[in-house]
Amino acid sequence: MTFFVSFEIIAPAPIEWKILFMALIIFDYDGVLADTLEDLLQVGQAACNKLGVKHAVTKDDLNNLEVMSFASYGRACEVPEPLIDEFVRICLTSIAEKKSPPAIVTGLSDVVRGLSVNHVIAVITTNSSQNVNAFLVERGLDGFVHAVYGIDSPGSKAQKISMARTRFLENGKQGRVFMVGDSLSDVRAAKEASVTSIAVTWGHQSSENLLRGNPDYLVSSPQDLIEIIEPQNAGPE
C-alpha cells in the first residue's frame, strides 16, 4: 500500500492524521489537455482537400461523433471508407509537422502539476504518442505525466484504460481511477473499463452530448478536477 501522511499538532490536542490514497488520473489529450479544435478543423479540411473530398469541415463534425477518433472524424467528413486510413495518416502527419504544439487549456498546467504531487497521471488518446510527448515537453509537463498511450498503442480506449488501471493496481496502489474526457466515447470507455468518468465541457463535444453517456461528473473548470479527485482519495481523519 502506498500512501502519503501529513499531520498537524495543536497542543495539547492529539495528532490528527489525514491519509491520502494515490489515484490514477487518466486524461484524454485533444480538447482536454490541448486546445486543438482549430488545429483539428484545419487538418481535417486539408486532408479532405488533398483526397478530393468535397466537404466543408465544421465543429459539428467533431461534436456529433459517437466515437472520437480520426477514423470516425474522416467518416463524418464524408471520406470514402477506402481512404480513411490515408485521412488519418494525413491528419497525424500534419499535426506532427506543425511548428509548435498546441496551447494547453488555461488552468490545466497548474492542475496537472498539483495533482501529480500525490497521484499518478497518464494520457490515453487517439492522437499519436509522438504528438502528445512533443506537447508535454513544450509545455514543461513531461516530468509530471507518467505514461502516454496513443493511437500507436494496441487496443481500444477502454482496453487501454483497463491496462493502465491494472498496472496501477499491480504496483500496490489503492486509490481510485479517473478518466477525464471531453467526448461521449470517453465517458463510455470509462464505464466499460469500470473507472470513474469525469466529462469536461471545455472540449470538442457539447454538454448535451456528454450527458447522453451519464458521466459520473460533468465539470466546466479545470479547478473542479481537484475538488472532485482529492476528497475522494482522502481516508478517514
PyMOL commands that set and color helices and strands:
alter all, ss='L'
color gray80, all
select helices_A, chain A and resi 37-51+60-63+70-76+81-96+108-116+129-138+157-170+184-192+207-211+222-232
alter helices_A, ss='H'
color red, helices_A
select strands_A, chain A and resi 3-8+16-21+24-27+120-124+147-149+177-181+196-200+217-219
alter strands_A, ss='S'
color yellow, strands_A
deselect
rebuild
show_as cartoon
